[in-house]
Amino acid sequence: MSEPTQQTRPAYRPEISRLWWLRRRSYVFFVLRELSSIFVAWSVAFLLLLVRALAQGGAEYAAFLDWAAIPWVVVINVVTLAFLLLHSVTWFNLTPAATVVKLRGQRVPPVAIAGGAYAAWVVVTALVVVLVVTR
């Protein structure tokens, strides 16, 4: 005997606009933060190309600098900087939700955790600026 067959109805799937993420500011920041990963990858690739050019000598480094000065590369790097700043700020703002720090049995306030991350960012940035400017 064969088993009775049940009629299957297609699952209900409501239409969702491709621009659903524009409805709320938090959704926009979520999508932009996810999109920022592409620019993080670009910044890593750019820095690796820079290190490679430095390792190959003065002529390659000069060629890299010429390439890096092309207007479309400059525009990409400026946009990358904006996305890296967005990525960093949103990451530091999420840090208290991902990290529970206790000090003497008390939970450290989220503002202190995020503030510590921002303070470390400022210190490292200042050190890099000093190293670059003084050399």
Secondary structure, DSSP 8 states (H G I E B T S, - for coil): -----------------TTGGGSSHHHHHHHHHHHHHHHHHHHHHHHHHHHHHHHH-HHHHHHHHHHHTSHHHHHHHHHHHHHHHHHHHHHHHHHHHH---EETTEE--HHHHHHHHHHHHHHHHHHHHHHHHH-
